[in-house]
């Protein structure tokens, strides 16, 4: 894990003087600090700062400011001067203006500067990384380490270029820094010592290219190999290149798509066999299919499919060589036309809704008990299409939902102030959605409220191999009940033991020196521990994403958001009553149907919306073998394996005595779409034909692991069942 921690620094704020007559005028202080985010120039990257100066939690404050297409953003000098700055590049949202849509989230940092212009690039990041791992280092010493790692190779660059905007220069040395920077981003998860070594090796190779064939730098993409002993080898390689841009496609919705052969757009100087991928820019909008029904064949580069909605789409096509180097993107513009008209919003209805919102008195920390506002007529569609609704920018701690007739507010706001909530309606035919903004004002509490998680014990299910003892015999992934309590600045938890496979126990022990603080409504937990002889500190926000009363009374949906920005957020349910958590892990194989299921929030067709789903499961003995399965149902709606496979990466059924020639302690599951009562449901089946006997009294776990990129949005599947010698599959 690559932890970026930002140290606080005191800086002098330079005043910009301006000349004039009669003795001149007073100096004028710039009001903003201009941030430039660089791999290529990074567009739609988040700007974070180290506001509290705490090394342990690093860059903990999100300014809510995004970079523009030039990789630039302005932050307030009055608010953020003297603070270290970092950027978060978000997968499938941030665009590298050279390398295209960012495939994997990463972060970069830069130390505080007295300049009004701060560059954040992979080399400034190594300054911060060194200081984070060695508190005795000064910024100057850390800076020298980076400069020496690059310039001792003979590469003729200075500190200003290394830590500045080298993309603005066309010199060969600047191109070499670009290669170094891109290689560092691709190895962002490595230790800073390894990154410094990579910098040296790549700089050496780049300097040789400058001396022998500088034109090769443009497409130079070295392959880094790291041995188990930590040795670094850099092998020369050229990335695939775009030889020609694809022709724009225009067509009518409903017409047949004419296959596009993207393989003709690329070549590779090394003669490698290429594979192809395609991404859509702006695919996170409107909850639409990310590629609008189109896709690319990985091995041939053929783009096929059937467009689903009308609009203007930009697809980025990439070629990858056999060494893992990826081309810069070829942009395919597609226009799908239709006589169907996109929905619109009604300003008069919006004004009426806003007046009703203005009449509300909402207070930080006070529960909003399902306030319903009439929203009929807010969005109109002349084609009478059925509209799909989404809501964005909901205040922390609250839930805001919209349908054609009602806007519903609920939850407990954890912060105060004025929030602009965005409402969208899409007709499923056009890419363009109708939009309307409403303003919700939340008053500051007279007394700062406690965080809704403080002062009580919460129970959560987790999957993992840690069973609390030093015996490795049964260290395989199982489902456990973990307990948490946030009280008096201390994070308490249970000490996990074998009984937590079926029972929840008290949260009475401080976890890993765990502490927490509540800041601007956010609960930040910090843990300090040792791993492999190294002292580590990790911090994350425990975000209350909403109430989960549909799952169990008083339950809450929680998202763990690591403050180390390169880690994945994860979704959990916190149960207020231990019996609700235990009901999912105390199931017996001969229990009746009404005890062998649990409710879950499952992804709905519309992005960032959820349906209340039911997951039922069974373990039975058939005529020839044992069988285990899980069914995923949403009442009255289709829910099939396409959705399962989009959000989940694997399903396992695990237990002490599950051993086959191919696996130890677990059996993998496969999904098939079934049809019953007019709707589809997804069924995950576990083939236990290789298991001769299940021991009565043994507990087995059903686990569905989410894909990393979806762990924030969908919770992992976690249930357990005890084999009694008989099964019930009704």
Residue pairs with C-beta under 8 A, 6 or more apart in sequence:
1 189
1 564
1 566
1 567
2 129
2 188
2 189
2 190
2 191
2 564
2 566
3 58
3 132
3 536
3 537
3 538
3 564
4 58
4 59
4 86
4 107
4 108
4 109
4 125
4 128
4 129
4 132
4 564
4 565
4 566
5 55
5 56
5 57
5 58
5 59
5 128
5 131
5 132
5 537
5 564
6 49
6 50
6 55
6 58
6 59
6 83
6 84
6 85
6 86
6 109
6 111
6 128
6 132
7 50
7 53
7 55
7 84
7 111
7 128
7 131
7 132
7 139
8 50
8 52
8 53
8 54
8 82
8 83
8 84
8 112
9 82
9 83
9 84
9 111
9 112
9 139
10 82
10 112
11 81
11 82
11 112
11 113
11 114
12 114
13 29
13 77
13 81
13 82
13 114
14 114
14 115
14 116
15 27
15 28
15 29
16 27
16 28
16 29
16 30
16 116
17 24
17 27
17 28
18 24
18 25
18 27
18 28
19 25
29 77
30 77
30 116
31 76
31 77
31 78
32 74
32 75
32 76
32 77
32 116
33 74
33 75
33 76
33 77
33 80
33 81
33 85
33 116
33 117
33 118
34 72
34 73
34 74
34 116
34 117
34 118
35 47
35 67
35 72
35 73
35 74
35 75
35 85
35 87
35 118
35 119
35 120
36 70
36 71
36 72
36 117
36 118
36 119
36 120
36 165
37 45
37 47
37 67
37 71
37 72
37 73
37 87
37 89
37 108
37 120
38 71
38 108
38 119
38 120
38 121
38 122
38 165
38 166
38 167
38 181
39 89
39 96
39 98
39 99
39 108
39 121
39 122
39 181
39 182
39 185
40 71
40 96
40 97
40 98
40 99
40 167
41 67
41 69
41 70
41 71
41 72
41 96
41 97
41 98
41 167
42 67
42 71
42 87
42 89
42 94
42 95
42 96
42 97
42 102
43 67
43 68
43 69
43 70
43 71
43 94
43 95
43 96
43 97
44 66
44 67
44 90
44 93
44 94
44 95
45 66
45 67
45 71
45 73
45 87
45 88
45 89
45 90
45 94
46 62
46 63
46 65
46 66
46 87
46 88
46 90
47 62
47 63
47 65
47 66
47 67
47 73
47 75
47 85
47 86
47 87
48 59
48 60
48 61
48 62
48 63
48 85
48 86
48 87
48 88
48 107
48 565
49 59
49 61
49 63
49 75
49 80
49 83
49 84
49 85
49 86
50 58
50 59
50 60
50 61
50 83
50 84
50 85
50 86
51 60
51 61
51 80
51 83
52 60
52 61
52 519
53 83
54 60
55 132
55 135
55 537
56 526
56 528
56 537
56 539
57 524
57 526
57 539
57 563
58 86
58 132
58 539
58 563
58 564
59 84
59 85
59 86
59 107
59 109
59 563
59 565
60 524
60 539
60 563
63 75
63 80
65 73
65 74
65 75
66 73
67 73
67 87
69 95
69 97
70 97
71 97
75 85
77 116
82 112
83 112
84 109
84 110
84 111
84 112
84 128
85 109
85 110
85 112
85 118
85 120
86 107
86 108
86 109
86 110
86 120
86 128
86 565
87 107
87 108
87 109
87 120
88 94
88 105
88 107
88 565
89 96
89 102
89 105
89 106
89 107
89 108
90 102
90 105
91 102
91 103
91 104
91 105
91 709
92 101
92 102
92 103
92 279
92 283
92 284
92 709
93 102
93 284
94 101
94 102
95 101
95 102
95 281
96 102
98 328
99 182
99 326
99 328
99 329
100 279
100 316
100 318
100 328
100 329
101 279
101 281
101 316
101 329
103 279
105 565
105 566
105 568
106 185
106 188
106 565
106 566
107 125
107 188
107 565
107 566
108 120
108 121
108 122
108 124
108 125
108 185
109 120
109 124
109 125
109 128
109 129
110 118
110 119
110 120
110 121
110 124
110 125
110 127
110 128
110 163
111 124
111 127
111 128
111 131
111 139
119 163
119 164
119 165
121 163
121 164
121 165
121 166
121 181
122 180
122 181
122 182
122 184
122 185
123 146
123 150
123 162
123 163
123 177
123 180
123 181
123 184
123 199
124 163
125 184
126 142
126 145
126 146
126 184
126 192
126 195
126 196
126 199
127 139
127 142
127 143
127 146
127 163
128 142
129 192
129 195
130 137
130 142
130 145
130 146
130 192
131 137
131 139
131 142
133 191
133 192
143 159
143 163
145 196
146 162
146 163
146 196
146 199
147 158
147 159
147 162
149 196
149 197
149 199
149 200
149 203
150 157
150 162
150 177
150 180
150 199
150 200
150 203
151 157
151 158
151 203
152 200
153 200
153 203
153 204
153 207
154 204
154 207
155 173
155 176
155 203
155 204
155 206
155 207
155 210
156 173
157 166
157 173
157 174
157 176
157 177
161 169
161 173
161 174
161 177
162 177
166 174
166 177
166 178
166 181
167 174
167 178
168 174
172 210
172 214
172 217
173 210
175 206
175 217
175 218
176 203
176 206
176 207
176 209
176 210
176 217
179 202
179 206
179 217
179 220
179 221
179 222
180 199
180 202
180 203
180 206
182 221
183 198
183 202
183 222
183 224
184 195
184 198
184 199
186 224
187 194
187 195
187 198
187 224
188 566
189 566
190 198
190 226
194 226
194 230
194 232
197 232
198 224
198 232
198 234
201 222
201 224
201 232
201 233
201 234
202 222
202 224
202 234
204 234
205 220
205 222
205 234
205 236
206 217
206 220
209 216
209 217
209 220
210 217
216 238
219 238
219 239
219 241
219 269
220 236
220 237
220 238
220 239
221 237
221 238
221 239
221 325
222 234
222 235
222 236
222 237
223 234
223 235
223 236
223 237
223 323
223 324
223 325
224 232
224 233
224 234
225 232
225 233
225 234
225 235
226 232
226 233
227 233
235 323
237 270
237 321
237 323
237 325
238 268
238 269
238 270
238 325
239 268
239 321
239 325
239 326
239 327
239 328
240 266
240 267
240 268
240 272
240 274
240 319
240 320
240 321
240 325
240 326
240 327
241 266
241 267
241 268
241 269
241 327
241 328
242 265
242 266
242 327
242 328
242 329
242 330
243 265
243 266
243 267
244 264
244 265
245 265
245 330
245 331
246 260
246 262
246 265
246 317
246 330
246 331
246 332
248 332
248 333
248 334
248 335
249 258
249 260
249 332
249 333
249 334
249 335
250 334
250 335
250 337
251 257
251 258
251 307
251 334
251 335
251 336
251 337
252 336
252 337
252 338
253 307
253 309
253 310
253 336
253 337
253 338
253 340
253 429
254 338
256 306
257 294
257 304
257 305
257 306
257 307
259 302
259 303
259 304
260 302
260 303
260 332
261 300
261 301
261 302
261 303
262 276
262 278
262 296
262 301
262 302
262 303
262 317
262 319
262 330
262 332
263 274
263 276
263 300
263 301
263 302
263 319
264 301
265 301
265 317
265 319
265 330
266 274
266 276
266 301
266 319
266 327
266 330
268 274
268 319
268 321
270 321
272 321
272 322
272 323
273 321
273 322
274 301
274 319
274 320
274 321
275 298
275 299
275 319
275 320
276 296
276 297
276 298
276 299
276 300
276 301
276 317
276 318
276 319
276 320
277 296
277 298
277 317
277 318
277 320
278 291
278 294
278 295
278 296
278 303
278 315
278 316
278 317
278 318
278 332
279 290
279 291
279 315
279 316
279 318
280 290
280 291
280 292
280 313
280 314
280 315
280 316
281 313
281 314
281 315
281 316
282 314
283 290
283 291
284 607
285 433
286 390
286 424
286 426
286 431
286 433
286 607
287 388
287 390
287 426
287 605
287 606
287 607
287 608
287 609
288 308
288 309
288 426
288 431
288 607
289 308
291 305
291 315
292 307
292 308
292 309
292 311
292 313
292 334
292 336
292 431
293 305
293 306
293 307
293 308
294 303
294 304
294 305
294 306
294 307
294 315
294 334
295 303
295 304
295 305
296 302
296 303
296 304
296 317
297 303
297 304
301 317
301 319
303 315
303 317
303 332
307 334
307 336
309 336
309 428
309 429
309 430
309 431
310 336
310 337
310 338
310 340
310 429
310 430
310 431
311 335
311 336
311 430
311 431
311 432
312 333
312 334
312 335
312 336
312 431
313 333
313 334
313 335
313 336
313 431
314 331
314 332
314 333
314 334
315 331
315 332
315 333
315 334
316 329
316 330
316 331
316 332
317 329
317 330
317 331
317 332
318 326
318 327
318 329
318 330
319 326
319 327
320 326
320 327
336 431
338 429
338 430
340 383
340 385
340 427
340 429
340 430
341 381
341 382
341 383
341 430
342 427
342 429
342 430
342 432
342 433
342 434
343 379
343 380
343 381
343 385
343 387
343 425
343 426
343 427
343 430
343 433
343 434
344 379
344 380
344 381
344 434
345 378
345 379
345 380
345 423
345 425
345 434
345 435
345 436
346 377
346 378
346 379
346 380
349 375
349 376
349 377
349 378
350 378
350 436
350 438
353 373
353 374
353 375
353 378
353 407
353 438
354 438
354 439
356 373
356 374
357 373
357 438
357 439
357 440
357 441
358 441
360 371
360 409
361 443
362 368
362 409
362 413
362 440
362 441
362 442
362 443
363 413
363 416
363 442
363 443
363 444
363 445
364 413
364 414
364 415
364 416
364 442
364 443
364 444
364 445
364 449
364 521
365 412
365 413
365 414
365 445
365 448
365 449
365 450
366 412
366 413
366 445
366 449
367 411
367 412
368 398
368 409
368 410
368 411
368 412
368 413
369 410
370 408
370 409
370 410
371 408
371 409
371 410
372 406
372 407
372 408
372 409
373 406
373 407
373 408
373 409
374 405
374 406
374 407
375 402
375 403
375 404
375 405
375 406
375 407
376 404
376 405
378 407
378 423
378 425
378 436
379 387
379 389
379 404
379 425
379 434
379 436
381 387
381 425
381 427
383 427
383 429
385 427
385 428
385 429
386 427
386 428
387 404
387 425
387 426
387 427
388 425
388 426
388 427
388 428
388 605
388 606
389 402
389 403
389 404
389 423
389 424
389 425
389 606
390 402
390 423
390 424
390 426
390 433
390 606
390 607
390 608
390 609
391 400
391 401
391 402
391 421
391 422
391 423
391 424
392 421
392 422
392 424
392 608
393 419
393 420
393 421
393 422
394 400
394 419
394 421
395 413
395 415
395 419
395 421
395 440
395 442
396 413
396 414
396 415
396 521
396 522
396 543
396 544
397 411
397 412
397 413
397 414
397 415
397 452
397 521
397 544
398 409
398 410
398 411
398 412
398 413
399 408
399 409
399 410
399 411
399 546
399 547
400 407
400 408
400 409
400 421
400 440
401 407
401 408
402 408
402 423
407 423
407 438
409 440
410 547
411 546
411 547
412 452
413 442
413 521
414 449
414 451
414 452
414 521
414 522
414 544
415 442
415 520
415 521
416 442
416 443
416 444
416 445
417 441
417 442
417 444
418 439
418 440
418 441
418 442
419 439
419 440
419 441
419 442
420 437
420 438
420 439
421 437
421 438
421 439
421 440
422 435
422 436
422 437
423 435
423 436
423 437
423 438
424 433
424 434
424 435
425 433
425 434
426 432
426 433
426 434
450 518
451 486
451 518
451 521
451 523
452 544
452 556
453 486
453 523
453 542
453 544
453 556
453 574
454 486
454 487
454 518
454 523
455 485
455 486
455 487
456 485
456 576
457 483
457 484
457 485
457 506
457 507
457 578
458 483
458 484
458 485
458 507
458 556
458 574
458 575
458 576
459 481
459 482
459 483
459 484
459 504
459 574
459 575
459 576
459 577
459 578
459 580
459 581
459 582
460 481
460 482
460 483
460 484
460 558
460 572
460 573
460 574
460 575
460 581
461 479
461 480
461 481
461 482
461 572
461 573
461 581
461 584
461 585
461 718
462 479
462 480
462 481
462 482
462 572
462 718
463 477
463 478
463 479
463 480
463 701
463 703
463 705
463 716
463 718
464 477
464 478
464 480
465 475
465 476
465 477
465 478
466 475
466 496
467 474
467 475
467 478
467 496
467 497
467 498
468 495
468 496
468 497
468 498
468 500
469 497
469 498
474 656
474 665
476 654
476 664
476 665
476 666
477 652
477 654
477 666
477 701
477 703
478 501
478 654
478 699
478 701
478 703
478 720
479 501
479 584
479 585
479 701
479 702
479 703
479 718
479 719
479 720
480 496
480 500
480 501
481 494
481 500
481 501
481 502
481 503
481 504
481 505
481 578
481 581
481 582
481 585
482 493
482 494
482 496
482 500
483 493
483 494
483 504
483 505
483 506
483 507
483 578
484 491
484 492
484 493
484 507
484 511
484 574
485 491
485 492
485 493
485 507
486 492
486 516
486 523
486 525
486 542
489 515
489 516
489 517
490 510
490 514
490 515
490 516
491 510
491 511
491 514
491 515
491 516
491 525
491 527
492 507
492 508
492 509
492 510
492 511
492 514
493 507
493 509
493 510
493 511
493 514
494 500
494 504
494 505
494 506
494 507
494 508
494 509
495 505
495 509
497 505
499 505
501 585
501 699
501 701
501 720
502 582
502 585
502 586
502 699
502 720
502 722
503 582
503 586
504 578
504 581
504 582
511 527
512 527
512 528
512 529
513 527
513 528
513 529
514 525
514 526
514 527
515 525
515 526
516 523
516 524
516 525
516 526
516 542
517 523
517 524
518 524
522 541
522 543
523 541
523 542
523 543
524 539
524 540
524 541
524 542
524 563
525 539
525 540
525 541
525 542
526 537
526 538
526 539
527 537
527 538
527 539
528 535
528 536
528 537
529 535
529 536
529 538
530 536
538 562
538 563
538 564
539 562
539 563
539 564
540 560
540 561
540 562
540 563
540 567
541 560
541 561
541 563
542 558
542 560
543 558
543 559
543 560
543 561
544 556
544 557
544 558
545 556
545 557
545 558
545 559
545 571
546 556
546 557
547 555
547 556
547 557
548 555
548 556
548 557
548 573
548 574
548 601
549 555
550 599
550 601
550 612
551 573
551 575
551 580
551 598
551 599
551 600
551 601
552 573
552 575
552 576
552 577
552 580
553 576
553 577
553 580
554 575
554 576
554 577
555 573
555 574
555 575
555 576
555 580
556 573
556 574
556 576
557 571
557 572
557 573
557 574
557 601
557 715
558 571
558 572
558 573
558 574
559 569
559 570
559 571
559 572
559 712
560 569
560 570
560 572
561 569
561 712
562 568
562 569
568 708
568 709
568 711
568 712
569 711
569 712
570 706
570 711
570 712
570 716
571 706
571 711
571 712
571 713
571 714
571 715
572 715
573 715
575 581
583 595
583 598
584 598
584 718
584 719
584 720
585 699
585 718
585 719
585 720
586 720
586 722
587 595
587 596
587 617
587 719
587 720
587 721
587 722
588 595
588 721
588 722
588 724
589 618
589 619
589 620
589 721
589 722
589 723
589 724
589 725
589 726
589 727
589 728
590 724
590 725
590 726
590 727
590 728
591 728
592 728
592 730
593 616
593 728
593 730
596 616
596 617
596 618
596 721
596 728
597 614
597 615
597 616
597 617
598 614
598 615
598 719
599 612
599 613
599 614
599 615
600 613
600 614
600 615
600 715
600 717
601 610
601 611
601 612
601 613
601 714
601 715
602 610
602 611
602 612
602 613
602 632
602 634
602 639
602 643
602 714
603 609
603 610
603 611
603 643
603 646
603 647
603 713
603 714
604 610
604 611
604 637
608 713
611 634
611 637
611 639
612 634
612 635
613 632
613 633
613 634
613 639
614 632
614 633
614 634
614 635
615 630
615 631
615 632
615 633
615 717
615 719
616 630
616 631
616 633
617 628
617 629
617 630
617 631
617 702
617 719
617 721
618 627
618 628
618 629
618 721
618 727
618 728
618 729
619 626
619 627
619 628
619 694
619 700
619 721
619 723
619 727
620 626
620 627
620 628
620 727
620 728
620 729
621 627
621 694
621 726
621 727
624 689
625 688
625 689
625 691
626 688
626 689
626 691
626 694
627 685
627 686
627 688
627 729
628 653
628 667
628 685
628 686
628 688
628 700
628 702
629 669
629 683
629 684
629 685
629 686
630 651
630 669
630 683
630 684
630 702
630 704
630 717
630 719
631 674
631 681
631 682
631 683
631 684
632 639
632 644
632 681
632 682
632 683
632 684
633 639
633 681
634 679
634 681
636 679
637 679
638 679
638 680
639 679
639 680
639 681
639 682
640 673
640 680
640 681
640 682
641 671
641 672
641 673
641 682
642 673
643 682
644 671
644 682
644 684
645 671
646 710
647 706
647 707
647 710
647 713
647 714
648 704
648 705
648 706
648 707
648 710
648 714
648 717
649 705
649 706
649 707
649 708
650 668
650 669
650 704
650 705
651 668
651 669
651 670
651 671
651 684
651 686
651 702
651 703
651 704
651 705
651 717
652 666
652 667
652 668
652 669
652 686
652 701
652 702
652 703
652 705
653 666
653 667
653 669
653 686
653 688
653 700
653 701
653 702
653 703
654 665
654 666
654 667
654 700
654 701
654 703
655 665
655 666
655 694
655 698
655 699
655 700
655 701
656 665
656 695
656 698
657 691
657 693
657 694
657 695
657 698
658 665
658 666
658 667
658 688
658 691
658 700
659 665
660 667
660 690
660 691
661 690
667 686
667 687
667 688
667 691
668 686
669 684
669 685
669 686
670 684
670 685
670 687
671 682
671 683
671 684
671 685
672 682
672 683
672 685
673 680
673 681
673 682
673 683
674 680
674 681
674 682
674 683
675 681
684 704
694 700
694 723
695 723
696 723
696 724
696 725
697 722
697 723
697 724
698 722
698 723
699 720
699 721
699 722
699 723
700 720
700 721
700 722
700 723
701 718
701 719
701 720
702 717
702 718
702 719
702 720
702 721
703 716
703 717
703 718
704 716
704 717
704 718
705 716
706 714
706 715
706 716
